[in-house]
Amino acid sequence: MCYADITKLPAEDRKVLQDSSRFHEVHSTNDLPPTVIALCAEDGRLAEPGQNWNASDVVTDPNLPGKRLIWAAAGGEYYVVHYERGGIAHTFHILVAKLTKNDTKPNAVWRAVGGPLKDYAAFVDALRSGKLDDRLDYSH
């Protein structure tokens, strides 16, 4: 994959994300607000890490989600979700969402593709070195 400069991530949000001490990793969809998960999967369904999911364009089980959580991180009002999407092309996505205490719905701050990324530290490294692609509008 060819990468370009990350252009759609606001500088203020980028600064927060690069401070890894503000974030703790979570490895279950149960540890994320359902409204954040809904920004990743239109049907609100992400398979748990390591669980079965429909990884290709051949749907083997219509009851399985088409996307799977790799890891997520939470820090204050920020959520970073790294997940994979099946289909003709197996892709790896990053969603950065912000959910303030007074809001019922999160705001999708930034979306990109790239990875897979092992953990939050690998995400920060990829962010700093421009190894994530935010040129297209990856709505899911």
C-alpha positions, 0 to 999 in steps of 0.5 A: 500500500502506498501512503501519503501524509496524514492530512485529515487528522486535526493537530490538536487530536494528533497531539492527544493520540501521540501521548500514549500515557493517556490511553489504556488498551481494551481487548473486548467490544464489551469495553467500548460504548455501543455507539462507538462500535456502530461507527465501525460497523453499520450493523453494530457488530464486531467479532471479538479478537480471535473469534470467527468472522466472515473474513472474505467476500464468500459469506460462510455464515450469515450470522457472523460479523464481517468485521473483527476487533483487533484492539482498542484504546480508551483515553478520556473522551477519546476512543481508538478502534483498530479492526479488520474488514473482510471482503474481496480485500482484507483491510485494516482500519483505524477509527478515532472517535470522541465521546464527551460526557454530555453527548449521547453520540460519538463524533468520528474524528478520524479514519484511516487504513493501515496495518495490522498494528500489534498494539497502541504503541505500534499505532503511535509509531505508524501515526508518527511515521505516516504509515496510515492512509487517510486519503479516502473517506473510509466510512466503515 
